[in-house]
Amino acid sequence: MFFVIMKKMIGRTSVLLAFVLLFLSCSNDIDDSIEISNKTVTGYWLSVTSHECVINLNSGKRKDFEEKPNGSLSFKLYEDGTCIKGSLKGEYKLLGHELDMFLTYIVNENMKSIERSVIDVYVIEDITPDKMVISYITARGYSSEENTGEECRIVYTMKRINY
């Protein structure tokens, strides 16, 4: 039973890694001249708008949906590499335009406190002193039953809030 579970976990992790690599290799709308460092991303960021776009990975065609007000995403990034996203604390790493947040939280299971973790991966498309545009990739159509060759991105425009 253990090996079956591990096999599924390794398979799903491999698929997720393939999605990230596919996204990074297919993305051509990112300005490589933008300086991204712990110093430039430090601050309290709040989303002001968001929109979804669907990209067909086979044809490269992109369909953007209407941009809407959205204040649901916020996080604090500190210059020392630590971060807070909602009630989750952790650290972040910058890999080029990629912003990886490694967050932890505590759950209670069977009268025991267990630490869990989650990794959020965003791509920084643009950044200025008071604005950051980031994408969050949500895979779509890659289940074993259906392979549409599409990925969905949620693109957030973030505003830096003085803190």
CNS distance restraints for C-alpha pairs under 8 A (distance, minus, plus):
assign (resid   1 and name CA) (resid   5 and name CA) 6.39 0.50 0.50
assign (resid   2 and name CA) (resid   6 and name CA) 6.16 0.50 0.50
assign (resid   3 and name CA) (resid   7 and name CA) 5.91 0.50 0.50
assign (resid   4 and name CA) (resid   8 and name CA) 6.29 0.50 0.50
assign (resid   5 and name CA) (resid   9 and name CA) 6.19 0.50 0.50
assign (resid   6 and name CA) (resid  10 and name CA) 6.05 0.50 0.50
assign (resid   7 and name CA) (resid  11 and name CA) 6.09 0.50 0.50
assign (resid   8 and name CA) (resid  12 and name CA) 6.10 0.50 0.50
assign (resid   9 and name CA) (resid  13 and name CA) 6.02 0.50 0.50
assign (resid  10 and name CA) (resid  14 and name CA) 6.05 0.50 0.50
assign (resid  11 and name CA) (resid  15 and name CA) 6.29 0.50 0.50
assign (resid  12 and name CA) (resid  16 and name CA) 6.17 0.50 0.50
assign (resid  13 and name CA) (resid  17 and name CA) 6.12 0.50 0.50
assign (resid  14 and name CA) (resid  18 and name CA) 6.14 0.50 0.50
assign (resid  15 and name CA) (resid  19 and name CA) 6.31 0.50 0.50
assign (resid  16 and name CA) (resid  20 and name CA) 6.42 0.50 0.50
assign (resid  17 and name CA) (resid  21 and name CA) 6.19 0.50 0.50
assign (resid  18 and name CA) (resid  22 and name CA) 5.92 0.50 0.50
assign (resid  19 and name CA) (resid  23 and name CA) 6.06 0.50 0.50
assign (resid  19 and name CA) (resid 139 and name CA) 7.18 0.50 0.50
assign (resid  20 and name CA) (resid  24 and name CA) 6.18 0.50 0.50
assign (resid  21 and name CA) (resid  25 and name CA) 6.03 0.50 0.50
assign (resid  22 and name CA) (resid  26 and name CA) 5.97 0.50 0.50
assign (resid  23 and name CA) (resid  27 and name CA) 5.92 0.50 0.50
assign (resid  23 and name CA) (resid 137 and name CA) 7.98 0.50 0.50
assign (resid  26 and name CA) (resid  57 and name CA) 7.86 0.50 0.50
assign (resid  29 and name CA) (resid 125 and name CA) 7.44 0.50 0.50
assign (resid  30 and name CA) (resid 124 and name CA) 7.95 0.50 0.50
assign (resid  30 and name CA) (resid 125 and name CA) 5.12 0.50 0.50
assign (resid  30 and name CA) (resid 126 and name CA) 7.28 0.50 0.50
assign (resid  31 and name CA) (resid 125 and name CA) 6.95 0.50 0.50
assign (resid  31 and name CA) (resid 126 and name CA) 7.16 0.50 0.50
assign (resid  34 and name CA) (resid 126 and name CA) 7.11 0.50 0.50
assign (resid  34 and name CA) (resid 127 and name CA) 7.23 0.50 0.50
assign (resid  35 and name CA) (resid  40 and name CA) 7.52 0.50 0.50
assign (resid  36 and name CA) (resid  40 and name CA) 5.95 0.50 0.50
assign (resid  36 and name CA) (resid  41 and name CA) 7.01 0.50 0.50
assign (resid  36 and name CA) (resid  94 and name CA) 7.94 0.50 0.50
assign (resid  36 and name CA) (resid  96 and name CA) 7.12 0.50 0.50
assign (resid  36 and name CA) (resid  97 and name CA) 6.93 0.50 0.50
assign (resid  36 and name CA) (resid 127 and name CA) 7.83 0.50 0.50
assign (resid  37 and name CA) (resid  41 and name CA) 6.36 0.50 0.50
assign (resid  37 and name CA) (resid  94 and name CA) 7.12 0.50 0.50
assign (resid  38 and name CA) (resid  42 and name CA) 5.93 0.50 0.50
assign (resid  38 and name CA) (resid  78 and name CA) 7.46 0.50 0.50
assign (resid  38 and name CA) (resid  79 and name CA) 5.13 0.50 0.50
assign (resid  38 and name CA) (resid  80 and name CA) 7.48 0.50 0.50
assign (resid  38 and name CA) (resid  81 and name CA) 6.91 0.50 0.50
assign (resid  38 and name CA) (resid  94 and name CA) 7.51 0.50 0.50
assign (resid  39 and name CA) (resid  79 and name CA) 5.65 0.50 0.50
assign (resid  40 and name CA) (resid 129 and name CA) 7.35 0.50 0.50
assign (resid  41 and name CA) (resid  77 and name CA) 6.71 0.50 0.50
assign (resid  41 and name CA) (resid  79 and name CA) 7.88 0.50 0.50
assign (resid  42 and name CA) (resid  76 and name CA) 7.41 0.50 0.50
assign (resid  42 and name CA) (resid  77 and name CA) 4.88 0.50 0.50
assign (resid  42 and name CA) (resid  78 and name CA) 5.03 0.50 0.50
assign (resid  42 and name CA) (resid  79 and name CA) 5.43 0.50 0.50
assign (resid  43 and name CA) (resid  76 and name CA) 5.62 0.50 0.50
assign (resid  43 and name CA) (resid  77 and name CA) 5.34 0.50 0.50
assign (resid  43 and name CA) (resid  78 and name CA) 6.42 0.50 0.50
assign (resid  43 and name CA) (resid 160 and name CA) 6.43 0.50 0.50
assign (resid  43 and name CA) (resid 161 and name CA) 7.15 0.50 0.50
assign (resid  43 and name CA) (resid 162 and name CA) 7.23 0.50 0.50
assign (resid  43 and name CA) (resid 163 and name CA) 7.37 0.50 0.50
assign (resid  44 and name CA) (resid  74 and name CA) 7.38 0.50 0.50
assign (resid  44 and name CA) (resid  75 and name CA) 5.90 0.50 0.50
assign (resid  44 and name CA) (resid  76 and name CA) 4.29 0.50 0.50
assign (resid  44 and name CA) (resid  77 and name CA) 6.47 0.50 0.50
assign (resid  44 and name CA) (resid 160 and name CA) 5.70 0.50 0.50
assign (resid  44 and name CA) (resid 161 and name CA) 5.32 0.50 0.50
assign (resid  44 and name CA) (resid 162 and name CA) 6.73 0.50 0.50
assign (resid  44 and name CA) (resid 163 and name CA) 6.61 0.50 0.50
assign (resid  45 and name CA) (resid  74 and name CA) 5.46 0.50 0.50
assign (resid  45 and name CA) (resid  75 and name CA) 5.45 0.50 0.50
assign (resid  45 and name CA) (resid  76 and name CA) 6.16 0.50 0.50
assign (resid  45 and name CA) (resid 158 and name CA) 5.87 0.50 0.50
assign (resid  45 and name CA) (resid 159 and name CA) 5.52 0.50 0.50
assign (resid  45 and name CA) (resid 160 and name CA) 4.60 0.50 0.50
assign (resid  45 and name CA) (resid 161 and name CA) 5.93 0.50 0.50
assign (resid  46 and name CA) (resid  71 and name CA) 6.46 0.50 0.50
assign (resid  46 and name CA) (resid  72 and name CA) 7.80 0.50 0.50
assign (resid  46 and name CA) (resid  73 and name CA) 5.99 0.50 0.50
assign (resid  46 and name CA) (resid  74 and name CA) 4.37 0.50 0.50
assign (resid  46 and name CA) (resid  75 and name CA) 6.80 0.50 0.50
assign (resid  46 and name CA) (resid 158 and name CA) 5.22 0.50 0.50
assign (resid  46 and name CA) (resid 159 and name CA) 5.32 0.50 0.50
assign (resid  46 and name CA) (resid 160 and name CA) 6.52 0.50 0.50
assign (resid  46 and name CA) (resid 161 and name CA) 6.99 0.50 0.50
assign (resid  47 and name CA) (resid  70 and name CA) 6.07 0.50 0.50
assign (resid  47 and name CA) (resid  71 and name CA) 4.87 0.50 0.50
assign (resid  47 and name CA) (resid  72 and name CA) 6.54 0.50 0.50
assign (resid  47 and name CA) (resid  73 and name CA) 5.29 0.50 0.50
assign (resid  47 and name CA) (resid  74 and name CA) 6.21 0.50 0.50
assign (resid  47 and name CA) (resid 156 and name CA) 6.11 0.50 0.50
assign (resid  47 and name CA) (resid 157 and name CA) 5.64 0.50 0.50
assign (resid  47 and name CA) (resid 158 and name CA) 4.12 0.50 0.50
assign (resid  47 and name CA) (resid 159 and name CA) 6.16 0.50 0.50
assign (resid  48 and name CA) (resid  69 and name CA) 5.72 0.50 0.50
assign (resid  48 and name CA) (resid  70 and name CA) 5.08 0.50 0.50
assign (resid  48 and name CA) (resid  71 and name CA) 5.13 0.50 0.50
assign (resid  48 and name CA) (resid 156 and name CA) 7.50 0.50 0.50
assign (resid  48 and name CA) (resid 157 and name CA) 5.92 0.50 0.50
assign (resid  48 and name CA) (resid 158 and name CA) 5.78 0.50 0.50
assign (resid  48 and name CA) (resid 159 and name CA) 6.62 0.50 0.50
assign (resid  49 and name CA) (resid  67 and name CA) 6.48 0.50 0.50
assign (resid  49 and name CA) (resid  68 and name CA) 5.37 0.50 0.50
assign (resid  49 and name CA) (resid  69 and name CA) 4.23 0.50 0.50
assign (resid  49 and name CA) (resid  70 and name CA) 4.53 0.50 0.50
assign (resid  49 and name CA) (resid  71 and name CA) 6.96 0.50 0.50
assign (resid  49 and name CA) (resid 156 and name CA) 5.88 0.50 0.50
assign (resid  49 and name CA) (resid 157 and name CA) 5.35 0.50 0.50
assign (resid  49 and name CA) (resid 158 and name CA) 7.39 0.50 0.50
assign (resid  50 and name CA) (resid  67 and name CA) 5.55 0.50 0.50
assign (resid  50 and name CA) (resid  68 and name CA) 5.61 0.50 0.50
assign (resid  50 and name CA) (resid  69 and name CA) 6.48 0.50 0.50
assign (resid  50 and name CA) (resid  70 and name CA) 5.82 0.50 0.50
assign (resid  50 and name CA) (resid 154 and name CA) 6.69 0.50 0.50
assign (resid  50 and name CA) (resid 155 and name CA) 5.40 0.50 0.50
assign (resid  50 and name CA) (resid 156 and name CA) 4.38 0.50 0.50
assign (resid  50 and name CA) (resid 157 and name CA) 6.19 0.50 0.50
assign (resid  51 and name CA) (resid  64 and name CA) 7.37 0.50 0.50
assign (resid  51 and name CA) (resid  65 and name CA) 5.97 0.50 0.50
assign (resid  51 and name CA) (resid  66 and name CA) 5.98 0.50 0.50
assign (resid  51 and name CA) (resid  67 and name CA) 4.47 0.50 0.50
assign (resid  51 and name CA) (resid  68 and name CA) 6.28 0.50 0.50
assign (resid  51 and name CA) (resid 154 and name CA) 5.77 0.50 0.50
assign (resid  51 and name CA) (resid 155 and name CA) 5.41 0.50 0.50
assign (resid  51 and name CA) (resid 156 and name CA) 6.84 0.50 0.50
assign (resid  52 and name CA) (resid  64 and name CA) 6.15 0.50 0.50
assign (resid  52 and name CA) (resid  65 and name CA) 5.47 0.50 0.50
assign (resid  52 and name CA) (resid  66 and name CA) 7.59 0.50 0.50
assign (resid  52 and name CA) (resid  67 and name CA) 7.70 0.50 0.50
assign (resid  52 and name CA) (resid 152 and name CA) 6.81 0.50 0.50
assign (resid  52 and name CA) (resid 153 and name CA) 5.60 0.50 0.50
assign (resid  52 and name CA) (resid 154 and name CA) 4.53 0.50 0.50
assign (resid  52 and name CA) (resid 155 and name CA) 6.11 0.50 0.50
assign (resid  53 and name CA) (resid  62 and name CA) 6.70 0.50 0.50
assign (resid  53 and name CA) (resid  63 and name CA) 5.40 0.50 0.50
assign (resid  53 and name CA) (resid  64 and name CA) 4.24 0.50 0.50
assign (resid  53 and name CA) (resid  65 and name CA) 5.85 0.50 0.50
assign (resid  53 and name CA) (resid 152 and name CA) 5.78 0.50 0.50
assign (resid  53 and name CA) (resid 153 and name CA) 5.39 0.50 0.50
assign (resid  53 and name CA) (resid 154 and name CA) 6.59 0.50 0.50
assign (resid  53 and name CA) (resid 155 and name CA) 7.65 0.50 0.50
assign (resid  54 and name CA) (resid  62 and name CA) 5.73 0.50 0.50
assign (resid  54 and name CA) (resid  63 and name CA) 5.26 0.50 0.50
assign (resid  54 and name CA) (resid  64 and name CA) 6.62 0.50 0.50
assign (resid  54 and name CA) (resid 150 and name CA) 6.52 0.50 0.50
assign (resid  54 and name CA) (resid 151 and name CA) 5.69 0.50 0.50
assign (resid  54 and name CA) (resid 152 and name CA) 4.51 0.50 0.50
assign (resid  54 and name CA) (resid 153 and name CA) 6.41 0.50 0.50
assign (resid  55 and name CA) (resid  60 and name CA) 6.32 0.50 0.50
assign (resid  55 and name CA) (resid  61 and name CA) 5.76 0.50 0.50
assign (resid  55 and name CA) (resid  62 and name CA) 4.44 0.50 0.50
assign (resid  55 and name CA) (resid  63 and name CA) 6.46 0.50 0.50
assign (resid  55 and name CA) (resid 150 and name CA) 5.49 0.50 0.50
assign (resid  55 and name CA) (resid 151 and name CA) 5.43 0.50 0.50
assign (resid  55 and name CA) (resid 152 and name CA) 6.46 0.50 0.50
assign (resid  56 and name CA) (resid  60 and name CA) 5.28 0.50 0.50
assign (resid  56 and name CA) (resid  61 and name CA) 5.43 0.50 0.50
assign (resid  56 and name CA) (resid  62 and name CA) 6.51 0.50 0.50
assign (resid  56 and name CA) (resid 149 and name CA) 5.86 0.50 0.50
assign (resid  56 and name CA) (resid 150 and name CA) 4.42 0.50 0.50
assign (resid  56 and name CA) (resid 151 and name CA) 6.67 0.50 0.50
assign (resid  57 and name CA) (resid  61 and name CA) 7.59 0.50 0.50
assign (resid  57 and name CA) (resid 149 and name CA) 5.55 0.50 0.50
assign (resid  57 and name CA) (resid 150 and name CA) 5.68 0.50 0.50
assign (resid  57 and name CA) (resid 151 and name CA) 7.22 0.50 0.50
assign (resid  58 and name CA) (resid 149 and name CA) 6.31 0.50 0.50
assign (resid  58 and name CA) (resid 150 and name CA) 7.96 0.50 0.50
assign (resid  74 and name CA) (resid  85 and name CA) 6.29 0.50 0.50
assign (resid  74 and name CA) (resid  86 and name CA) 6.86 0.50 0.50
assign (resid  75 and name CA) (resid  83 and name CA) 7.13 0.50 0.50
assign (resid  75 and name CA) (resid  84 and name CA) 5.57 0.50 0.50
assign (resid  75 and name CA) (resid  85 and name CA) 4.36 0.50 0.50
assign (resid  75 and name CA) (resid  86 and name CA) 6.64 0.50 0.50
assign (resid  76 and name CA) (resid  83 and name CA) 5.42 0.50 0.50
assign (resid  76 and name CA) (resid  84 and name CA) 5.15 0.50 0.50
assign (resid  76 and name CA) (resid  85 and name CA) 6.53 0.50 0.50
assign (resid  77 and name CA) (resid  81 and name CA) 7.03 0.50 0.50
assign (resid  77 and name CA) (resid  82 and name CA) 6.31 0.50 0.50
assign (resid  77 and name CA) (resid  83 and name CA) 4.61 0.50 0.50
assign (resid  77 and name CA) (resid  84 and name CA) 6.82 0.50 0.50
assign (resid  77 and name CA) (resid  92 and name CA) 7.75 0.50 0.50
assign (resid  78 and name CA) (resid  82 and name CA) 5.41 0.50 0.50
assign (resid  78 and name CA) (resid  83 and name CA) 5.95 0.50 0.50
assign (resid  81 and name CA) (resid  91 and name CA) 5.48 0.50 0.50
assign (resid  81 and name CA) (resid  92 and name CA) 5.43 0.50 0.50
assign (resid  81 and name CA) (resid  93 and name CA) 6.76 0.50 0.50
assign (resid  82 and name CA) (resid  89 and name CA) 7.72 0.50 0.50
assign (resid  82 and name CA) (resid  90 and name CA) 5.77 0.50 0.50
assign (resid  82 and name CA) (resid  91 and name CA) 3.99 0.50 0.50
assign (resid  82 and name CA) (resid  92 and name CA) 6.01 0.50 0.50
assign (resid  83 and name CA) (resid  89 and name CA) 5.92 0.50 0.50
assign (resid  83 and name CA) (resid  90 and name CA) 5.39 0.50 0.50
assign (resid  83 and name CA) (resid  91 and name CA) 5.09 0.50 0.50
assign (resid  83 and name CA) (resid  92 and name CA) 6.37 0.50 0.50
assign (resid  83 and name CA) (resid 101 and name CA) 7.60 0.50 0.50
assign (resid  84 and name CA) (resid  88 and name CA) 5.71 0.50 0.50
assign (resid  84 and name CA) (resid  89 and name CA) 4.52 0.50 0.50
assign (resid  84 and name CA) (resid  90 and name CA) 6.38 0.50 0.50
assign (resid  84 and name CA) (resid  91 and name CA) 7.93 0.50 0.50
assign (resid  84 and name CA) (resid 103 and name CA) 7.98 0.50 0.50
assign (resid  85 and name CA) (resid  89 and name CA) 6.43 0.50 0.50
assign (resid  85 and name CA) (resid 103 and name CA) 7.94 0.50 0.50
assign (resid  88 and name CA) (resid 103 and name CA) 5.84 0.50 0.50
assign (resid  88 and name CA) (resid 104 and name CA) 5.92 0.50 0.50
assign (resid  88 and name CA) (resid 105 and name CA) 5.87 0.50 0.50
assign (resid  89 and name CA) (resid 103 and name CA) 5.40 0.50 0.50
assign (resid  89 and name CA) (resid 104 and name CA) 5.93 0.50 0.50
assign (resid  89 and name CA) (resid 105 and name CA) 7.38 0.50 0.50
assign (resid  90 and name CA) (resid 101 and name CA) 7.11 0.50 0.50
assign (resid  90 and name CA) (resid 102 and name CA) 5.50 0.50 0.50
assign (resid  90 and name CA) (resid 103 and name CA) 4.32 0.50 0.50
assign (resid  90 and name CA) (resid 104 and name CA) 6.00 0.50 0.50
assign (resid  91 and name CA) (resid 101 and name CA) 5.94 0.50 0.50
assign (resid  91 and name CA) (resid 102 and name CA) 5.39 0.50 0.50
assign (resid  91 and name CA) (resid 103 and name CA) 6.63 0.50 0.50
assign (resid  92 and name CA) (resid  99 and name CA) 6.87 0.50 0.50
assign (resid  92 and name CA) (resid 100 and name CA) 5.41 0.50 0.50
assign (resid  92 and name CA) (resid 101 and name CA) 4.34 0.50 0.50
assign (resid  92 and name CA) (resid 102 and name CA) 5.90 0.50 0.50
assign (resid  93 and name CA) (resid  99 and name CA) 6.02 0.50 0.50
assign (resid  93 and name CA) (resid 100 and name CA) 5.26 0.50 0.50
assign (resid  93 and name CA) (resid 101 and name CA) 6.67 0.50 0.50
assign (resid  94 and name CA) (resid  98 and name CA) 5.69 0.50 0.50
assign (resid  94 and name CA) (resid  99 and name CA) 4.88 0.50 0.50
assign (resid  94 and name CA) (resid 100 and name CA) 6.41 0.50 0.50
assign (resid  95 and name CA) (resid  99 and name CA) 6.59 0.50 0.50
assign (resid  95 and name CA) (resid 100 and name CA) 7.82 0.50 0.50
assign (resid  97 and name CA) (resid 123 and name CA) 5.59 0.50 0.50
assign (resid  97 and name CA) (resid 124 and name CA) 5.11 0.50 0.50
assign (resid  97 and name CA) (resid 125 and name CA) 7.14 0.50 0.50
assign (resid  98 and name CA) (resid 121 and name CA) 6.96 0.50 0.50
assign (resid  98 and name CA) (resid 122 and name CA) 5.86 0.50 0.50
assign (resid  98 and name CA) (resid 123 and name CA) 4.56 0.50 0.50
assign (resid  98 and name CA) (resid 124 and name CA) 6.16 0.50 0.50
assign (resid  99 and name CA) (resid 121 and name CA) 5.85 0.50 0.50
assign (resid  99 and name CA) (resid 122 and name CA) 5.09 0.50 0.50
assign (resid  99 and name CA) (resid 123 and name CA) 5.94 0.50 0.50
assign (resid  99 and name CA) (resid 124 and name CA) 6.88 0.50 0.50
assign (resid 100 and name CA) (resid 119 and name CA) 6.78 0.50 0.50
assign (resid 100 and name CA) (resid 120 and name CA) 5.83 0.50 0.50
assign (resid 100 and name CA) (resid 121 and name CA) 4.61 0.50 0.50
assign (resid 100 and name CA) (resid 122 and name CA) 6.41 0.50 0.50
assign (resid 101 and name CA) (resid 119 and name CA) 5.52 0.50 0.50
assign (resid 101 and name CA) (resid 120 and name CA) 5.12 0.50 0.50
assign (resid 101 and name CA) (resid 121 and name CA) 6.42 0.50 0.50
assign (resid 102 and name CA) (resid 117 and name CA) 7.09 0.50 0.50
assign (resid 102 and name CA) (resid 118 and name CA) 6.10 0.50 0.50
assign (resid 102 and name CA) (resid 119 and name CA) 4.73 0.50 0.50
assign (resid 102 and name CA) (resid 120 and name CA) 6.79 0.50 0.50
assign (resid 103 and name CA) (resid 117 and name CA) 5.53 0.50 0.50
assign (resid 103 and name CA) (resid 118 and name CA) 5.33 0.50 0.50
assign (resid 103 and name CA) (resid 119 and name CA) 6.20 0.50 0.50
assign (resid 103 and name CA) (resid 120 and name CA) 7.92 0.50 0.50
assign (resid 104 and name CA) (resid 115 and name CA) 6.71 0.50 0.50
assign (resid 104 and name CA) (resid 116 and name CA) 5.59 0.50 0.50
assign (resid 104 and name CA) (resid 117 and name CA) 4.23 0.50 0.50
assign (resid 104 and name CA) (resid 118 and name CA) 6.36 0.50 0.50
assign (resid 105 and name CA) (resid 115 and name CA) 5.74 0.50 0.50
assign (resid 105 and name CA) (resid 116 and name CA) 5.38 0.50 0.50
assign (resid 105 and name CA) (resid 117 and name CA) 6.23 0.50 0.50
assign (resid 106 and name CA) (resid 113 and name CA) 6.25 0.50 0.50
assign (resid 106 and name CA) (resid 114 and name CA) 5.54 0.50 0.50
assign (resid 106 and name CA) (resid 115 and name CA) 4.53 0.50 0.50
assign (resid 106 and name CA) (resid 116 and name CA) 6.01 0.50 0.50
assign (resid 107 and name CA) (resid 113 and name CA) 5.65 0.50 0.50
assign (resid 107 and name CA) (resid 114 and name CA) 5.34 0.50 0.50
assign (resid 107 and name CA) (resid 115 and name CA) 6.42 0.50 0.50
assign (resid 107 and name CA) (resid 116 and name CA) 7.11 0.50 0.50
assign (resid 108 and name CA) (resid 112 and name CA) 5.38 0.50 0.50
assign (resid 108 and name CA) (resid 113 and name CA) 4.52 0.50 0.50
assign (resid 108 and name CA) (resid 114 and name CA) 6.10 0.50 0.50
assign (resid 109 and name CA) (resid 113 and name CA) 6.44 0.50 0.50
assign (resid 109 and name CA) (resid 114 and name CA) 6.98 0.50 0.50
assign (resid 121 and name CA) (resid 136 and name CA) 6.63 0.50 0.50
assign (resid 121 and name CA) (resid 137 and name CA) 7.81 0.50 0.50
assign (resid 122 and name CA) (resid 134 and name CA) 6.12 0.50 0.50
assign (resid 122 and name CA) (resid 135 and name CA) 5.42 0.50 0.50
assign (resid 122 and name CA) (resid 136 and name CA) 4.92 0.50 0.50
assign (resid 122 and name CA) (resid 137 and name CA) 7.38 0.50 0.50
assign (resid 123 and name CA) (resid 134 and name CA) 5.34 0.50 0.50
assign (resid 123 and name CA) (resid 135 and name CA) 5.09 0.50 0.50
assign (resid 123 and name CA) (resid 136 and name CA) 6.72 0.50 0.50
assign (resid 124 and name CA) (resid 132 and name CA) 7.17 0.50 0.50
assign (resid 124 and name CA) (resid 133 and name CA) 6.01 0.50 0.50
assign (resid 124 and name CA) (resid 134 and name CA) 4.48 0.50 0.50
assign (resid 124 and name CA) (resid 135 and name CA) 6.65 0.50 0.50
assign (resid 125 and name CA) (resid 132 and name CA) 7.63 0.50 0.50
assign (resid 125 and name CA) (resid 133 and name CA) 5.41 0.50 0.50
assign (resid 125 and name CA) (resid 134 and name CA) 5.50 0.50 0.50
assign (resid 125 and name CA) (resid 135 and name CA) 7.17 0.50 0.50
assign (resid 126 and name CA) (resid 131 and name CA) 7.95 0.50 0.50
assign (resid 126 and name CA) (resid 132 and name CA) 5.60 0.50 0.50
assign (resid 126 and name CA) (resid 133 and name CA) 5.07 0.50 0.50
assign (resid 126 and name CA) (resid 134 and name CA) 7.19 0.50 0.50
assign (resid 127 and name CA) (resid 131 and name CA) 5.70 0.50 0.50
assign (resid 127 and name CA) (resid 132 and name CA) 4.24 0.50 0.50
assign (resid 127 and name CA) (resid 133 and name CA) 6.37 0.50 0.50
assign (resid 128 and name CA) (resid 132 and name CA) 6.30 0.50 0.50
assign (resid 129 and name CA) (resid 160 and name CA) 7.61 0.50 0.50
assign (resid 130 and name CA) (resid 159 and name CA) 5.80 0.50 0.50
assign (resid 130 and name CA) (resid 160 and name CA) 4.86 0.50 0.50
assign (resid 130 and name CA) (resid 161 and name CA) 7.81 0.50 0.50
assign (resid 131 and name CA) (resid 157 and name CA) 7.08 0.50 0.50
assign (resid 131 and name CA) (resid 158 and name CA) 5.61 0.50 0.50
assign (resid 131 and name CA) (resid 159 and name CA) 4.76 0.50 0.50
assign (resid 131 and name CA) (resid 160 and name CA) 5.93 0.50 0.50
assign (resid 132 and name CA) (resid 157 and name CA) 5.95 0.50 0.50
assign (resid 132 and name CA) (resid 158 and name CA) 5.00 0.50 0.50
assign (resid 132 and name CA) (resid 159 and name CA) 6.55 0.50 0.50
assign (resid 132 and name CA) (resid 160 and name CA) 7.72 0.50 0.50
assign (resid 133 and name CA) (resid 155 and name CA) 6.97 0.50 0.50
assign (resid 133 and name CA) (resid 156 and name CA) 5.68 0.50 0.50
assign (resid 133 and name CA) (resid 157 and name CA) 4.54 0.50 0.50
assign (resid 133 and name CA) (resid 158 and name CA) 5.99 0.50 0.50
assign (resid 134 and name CA) (resid 155 and name CA) 5.70 0.50 0.50
assign (resid 134 and name CA) (resid 156 and name CA) 5.34 0.50 0.50
assign (resid 134 and name CA) (resid 157 and name CA) 6.62 0.50 0.50
assign (resid 134 and name CA) (resid 158 and name CA) 7.63 0.50 0.50
assign (resid 135 and name CA) (resid 153 and name CA) 6.09 0.50 0.50
assign (resid 135 and name CA) (resid 154 and name CA) 5.54 0.50 0.50
assign (resid 135 and name CA) (resid 155 and name CA) 4.36 0.50 0.50
assign (resid 135 and name CA) (resid 156 and name CA) 6.25 0.50 0.50
assign (resid 136 and name CA) (resid 153 and name CA) 5.47 0.50 0.50
assign (resid 136 and name CA) (resid 154 and name CA) 5.17 0.50 0.50
assign (resid 136 and name CA) (resid 155 and name CA) 6.43 0.50 0.50
assign (resid 137 and name CA) (resid 151 and name CA) 7.16 0.50 0.50
assign (resid 137 and name CA) (resid 152 and name CA) 6.04 0.50 0.50
assign (resid 137 and name CA) (resid 153 and name CA) 4.47 0.50 0.50
assign (resid 137 and name CA) (resid 154 and name CA) 6.50 0.50 0.50
assign (resid 138 and name CA) (resid 151 and name CA) 6.53 0.50 0.50
assign (resid 138 and name CA) (resid 152 and name CA) 5.28 0.50 0.50
assign (resid 138 and name CA) (resid 153 and name CA) 5.86 0.50 0.50
assign (resid 138 and name CA) (resid 154 and name CA) 7.59 0.50 0.50
assign (resid 139 and name CA) (resid 150 and name CA) 7.45 0.50 0.50
assign (resid 139 and name CA) (resid 151 and name CA) 4.90 0.50 0.50
assign (resid 139 and name CA) (resid 152 and name CA) 5.92 0.50 0.50
assign (resid 140 and name CA) (resid 148 and name CA) 7.69 0.50 0.50
assign (resid 140 and name CA) (resid 149 and name CA) 7.90 0.50 0.50
assign (resid 140 and name CA) (resid 150 and name CA) 5.96 0.50 0.50
assign (resid 140 and name CA) (resid 151 and name CA) 5.16 0.50 0.50
assign (resid 140 and name CA) (resid 152 and name CA) 6.19 0.50 0.50
assign (resid 141 and name CA) (resid 146 and name CA) 5.58 0.50 0.50
assign (resid 141 and name CA) (resid 147 and name CA) 4.84 0.50 0.50
assign (resid 141 and name CA) (resid 148 and name CA) 4.84 0.50 0.50
assign (resid 141 and name CA) (resid 149 and name CA) 6.35 0.50 0.50
assign (resid 141 and name CA) (resid 150 and name CA) 6.17 0.50 0.50
assign (resid 141 and name CA) (resid 151 and name CA) 7.44 0.50 0.50
assign (resid 142 and name CA) (resid 146 and name CA) 6.06 0.50 0.50
assign (resid 142 and name CA) (resid 147 and name CA) 4.76 0.50 0.50
assign (resid 142 and name CA) (resid 148 and name CA) 6.83 0.50 0.50
assign (resid 142 and name CA) (resid 149 and name CA) 7.02 0.50 0.50
assign (resid 143 and name CA) (resid 147 and name CA) 6.37 0.50 0.50
